[in-house]
Amino acid sequence: MKIEHDLHMIKGDGDTSYAKNSSTQIPEHLDSTMNKGNIYIGVTTPPLEAKLYLDQFEKDFSRFLQFRCIELVSGGQMVLTFLGRKSNDVVHGGGMMNISIELLSQAVQTLVAEGRVEKEKLDSFILPFYGPSVDELKQLVQQSELLDIIDIQAFELTFDPIDKSELKEGITTAPAIQDNVHEATGHNIAAGLRAVMEPLFASHFGESIIDDLFTLFACNVIRHLASAEEMSSVTAISLSLQAKVASMKIEREFHMAKGDGDSSYGKNSRIQRKAILTTKAMIENAIKEVCTDLQPQSMVVTDLGCSYGANTHLFISEVIMAISNKNAMNNSTMEVQIFLNDLPSNDFNHIFQSLEQCKQSIAQECASRGLQLPQYYVAGVPGTFYNRLLPYKSVHLFHSSFSLMWLSKVPEHLDSSMNDGEIHIGTTTPLFVRKFYLDQFEKDLSWFLQHRFRELVSGGQMVLTILGRKSDETGKKVFTMNTDPTDDSELEEGTAIAAPHDVEASGRRIATGIMAVLESLLTSHFGESIIDELFMEFVRNVTSHIAHSGKMRHNTVISLSLRAKVLTD
């Protein structure tokens, strides 16, 4: 970017260096459109042009907050100080800072009138600066929903960088300026701004006019001070922020039913297994393309929301077999690192206690196909996938199945009085409550994609499978599966169920599969004492629904295959 190349403080420790003239600093990085005759927002700037400055500042500051929150620990703090405005008046609210930029613009206009600078050069120069107001900063922080404002203060500084007598907040009339200090103050102010802005002006207008430009600027400041009744000041805004402490309730309490019992997730996750088997070709194709396009010596694969049990082992097996085939085709010995991620409350012990059995099964499968077993390593990465999990650009393939429909938390702004009698989106749920759910999903998925993009190598891929809804959109693989976890016949939607006893068995299996997922949340909220009765009532409801409809219902599953864009320098 041009600004990144051209904007820097004057280096060294000479009389015009930033080190000698840095009592007042100016925020950077604002782009805008043409604003003829002005280098910033002036009295002749149209309101639309001024709004473009604000829009760019909002975009830049919002991105700044997002990135800092990724880097901040939960509860960490920031203290930010800006040159800003006392009021929402973008033209006159900036005090001496706005006046000085206007005086600097007049100095350039003088050089244009003298024929030393082309008018087109002036018209095409826009200063990448915006001094926000207190209200604008408050609004942006609140809109981000990432940080809490601990304190925000606006205070005034005399604009003469050498002046040690700071104006105090609330003082509207400063001591009168003596005539013999106008010239010194003007040169001090000009030197301070030159230390910050010279690189931008030299890059755009050329170095040959810089000395004369800032000499003219100093003269303009001196004339302004001579006509002013008091010493003008700049407004600085200091903002103390704290990253929100993420609610850990879901991370602590949400997990699949543990162990190997009849009600465990390991024994009741056939639907999830069907999804992994159905998307096997997508996973194999993603591995093939990553191997072909990136040719890594070792591949890093991460399963997000891995849970535990046979499904976890199934995914590991699919990855190892796909890479074994690719190694055989390419006569290579690529190694594999597999990371298994889920919430800290997941039954990781079960995964690694049964991993040796999984490895033996994979070795036997490779041997039966005449394939060489690659070197592979399996490690757990506990934590929510709505945060960063792994180093920058370290992963070649992400996989997630039946996890991303779970939100990071209860939707923002939703309380118990808004959705009476419902535990999710039901027939009586108001439209605005449904919108809260969508808003939270959009926010969570956006964060998920941002974090994964930082962790994916350029050109890396993701295969994401999620319970969803049918639509007319294209570009995604949408398929349906029977709601009965143990029914592998994959009946067409609307197929009649043959025998009455099958209805009761199906109802129990469906209820058991859902309870294996939801029991931890229900127990946390309602207590363990009601779980057995709740389950039996749930079984009766499911059985009654199937019997009444006379049809086997399906789940809609959406699978997406994504590739990280290859960034060019």
C-alpha positions, 0 to 999 in steps of 0.5 A: 500500500502506498501509505504503508510505504510513504508514511513514517515519522522523520527519522534520526535526531535532528532538529526536524526529526520526529524524536525532537518534535513528537509531543503530539502524535497523529493517527494514521491510515485513512483513505478517501475520495477527491476533495478538490482544493482541500487536503482534509475536511475543510469548510468547503468540504461537502457533507458526503465527502466528510462522511467518507472520512468517517466511514473509512475511520469506522472500517479501520478502527473496527478492524483494529479492535477485532485484531487486537481482541484476537491477540488480547487475553480474555480480560486484557486491556488497551489504553488508546489516545487519539487526537480528536474533537470536543464535539460532533462538528467535524469541521470546527470541533477539532480545535487547532489541529483542524485549523493547522491542517487548513493553514497547511492546505493554504500553504500548498495553495500558495505554491499552486498560485506561484506555479510551483505545484500543479493544481491537479497535484493539490486536488488529488492529495487527501490526508489519511487522517481523521480525528474522531469525537468521543461519541463516535468512539463510544459508538464504535466500541459498543458496536464491536461488542468485543470490549467494555469501556473502562474510562474515556476522557477528553482533554486539551493540550496546548498546540505548541509542542514546546509549551510545558503549561498544559491547558486543563480540562474545562478552561475556556480562556487561556492566558493571553499570548504575548506578541514576542512568542508568536513567531517561536510558537508558529515555528514550533507548531510547523516543526511538529507537524512537519516531523509527522507529515513530511514523508507524505507530502514529499512522496506526493509533491516532491522533496524540492518544495518541502522547506518552502511549504513548511516555511509558508505554513509557519508564517500562516500559523504565526498570522493566525496566532496574532489574530487569535484572542487566546492560545488554541489547543488540540483535543486529545481523547484517551480510551481505556478498554477491556476485552470482554471476559468470554462466558465459559459456561458452554465450554465447561458444561457442554459435552457429549454423553461420556463413556461406553454406556448404553446412553453414551454418545459413543453408542448413539452417534450413528447419524454423525457417522453417516455424515462422515461416510457421506462426505468421505469423497469430499475429504479425499478430494480435498486431501488430493488437491492439497497434495497436488497443489501445495506438495507439502512434505508433511500435512497438518489436518485438524478435526474441529469438534471431534467429540470421541468414539468410533466417529473420531477414529473413522475420520482419522482412518479416512485421512490416513488411507487417503494419504497412503493412496496419494503417497503410493501414487506419487512414490512419496513419504509424506507424514501427517499431523492430526490435531483433534479439537473439541471443548475442554469438557470433551472426553479426550481420555477416551480418545487416547485410551482407544487410539492404539486400537484405532492405529492397529485397525488402520495398519491392517487396512493399509496392509490389506490394500498393499499400501505403506502406512505413513508416519502420523501423529495425533494430538489433542487441542482443547478449546473453542473453535470460535477462538484461535487454536493453532499457529499462523498458516500451519494447517493444510486441511480443516474438517468439522462435522455436525459442530458449527450449528452450535453457537458460541453462546446464547444469542446476544440480547435474548432473554427468557421473557422473549421466547416463552415456552420454547427452548429454541426457535418454535412455531410461536417464536417471534420474528425478532427472536429468530433474527437474534439467532441468525445474528449470533450464527452470522457473528460466530461463523464470521469469527470461525472463518477469520480464525481458520483463514489465519491458521490455514496455509495459502491454498489450504482447504476446509470441509465443513458439514452442518445440520441445516435447512433446505434452500434453492442455493447452489454451490453446496452439497445438500443431502438428507438422512433418516432421523433414525440413527440405526436405519441405514436404508435411507428411506426417501422423504415421505416413505411410510413406515411398515410395522407399528413396532418399528415406530416405537423402536425408532422413537426410542433410538431418535430420542436416545441419540439426541439426549446423548448430545443434549444431556449435559446442557439439560442437566446443567440447567434443570438438574440431574433428578429430572433427566430420566423422566424427561427422556421417557416423556421425550420418547413418547413425544417422538413415537407419537409424532412418527405414528401420527404422521405415518412418515419417516422424517429426514435431517437436512445436512449441508456440506461445504468444501472451501479453499483459502484464497492464495494471496499475491504479494 
